[in-house]
């Protein structure tokens, strides 16, 4: 019986590197279970080559690619000619299998073609649409999971009403629901940083911006509020101090 090739899923590097690598029994392909509930076994990624290595024996080669979300290595054994025309700085469209060895998740390339910035932008738009569709499917499955008796019933309803297949349902249920984060009290955070960074002569604005990891406009708004209400004052230009 002819073995059907798995369709390559367009994705981002981060979805591969932050997922859980799931080893399967027998002929079932291993895959990465992403945080959104996707199973990634064969992927397609557009990214920039940031490093290239070829061993002295010429039997092993690797490229490191970066798509702005994370980096990952593509590794080949023996078939190093695949990287002959690929250089650092090239934007490539890579199709390959997701693999794991010694804790490192990497890609085993099957097809590599040179791409460009316009295709990179188009792919990002495609992925954003894909993200929205995946979220809708996830929300539907989670909405119904507590309303049915068992997994089989849930799969039947998902298939009949929404054309969501069992592997998708199973993958979504395997992932943890994202934890709700408590909103950050920005004013409290900035006040604490002002005290922490004040060595006696006040907190330097530049240090505060860097340490807060917040947009400068947001910090300016909070600082103006702290000054107007008298919680802080400016001992000299470029410095702020808590009263």
Protein Blocks (a to p, Z undefined) as FASTA:
>chain_A
ZZdddddddddfklmmmmccdddehjbccddddfkopacfbdcdddddfbdcddfkopac
cddddehjaccddddehjlmlmmmgcehiacddddddddeehiacdddfbdcdddfklmm
mmmmmmmmmmmmmmmmmmmmmmmmmmcfblmlmmmmmmmmnopafklmmmmmmpccdddd
ddddfklmmmmmmmmmmgonopafklmmmmnopafklmmmmmmmmmmnopaccfbghiac
dZZ
